[in-house]
């Protein structure tokens, strides 16, 4: 599946905050691709971020909130993903 450069770059930045990079990346990519396929739409930033957050172990998710803020994103927009 084709991933926009913006999302790939964001994933790379988010992954620098995590010690379990490979497992999170593969789980997030798989989850995002499945969701995009089911919806019949391309992978969006919104979908990719939700997949990334949900694929991150719960004890590591707090690190992502700061990184999202640094990217100008409101972590509160993803409360449901952080709570999953």
TAMOVEN-V916057 format. One record per pair of residues at least 12 apart in sequence whose ideal C-beta (glycine too) atoms are under 7 Angstrom apart, sorted by sequence separation. I is the first residue (numbers start at 1). J is the second residue. If there is no record, write none. Layout:
I,J / I,J
This chain:
35,47 / 11,25 / 32,47 / 32,48 / 35,51 / 32,51 / 31,51 / 61,82 / 28,51 / 31,54 / 28,52 / 31,55 / 53,78 / 28,55 / 54,81 / 27,55 / 50,78 / 53,81 / 49,78 / 53,82 / 54,84 / 24,55 / 50,81 / 1,33 / 24,56 / 1,36 / 7,43 / 20,57 / 7,45 / 14,52 / 18,56 / 4,43 / 6,45 / 3,43 / 7,48 / 11,52 / 1,43 / 18,60 / 18,63 / 17,63 / 17,64 / 14,64 / 17,67 / 14,67 / 13,67 / 10,71
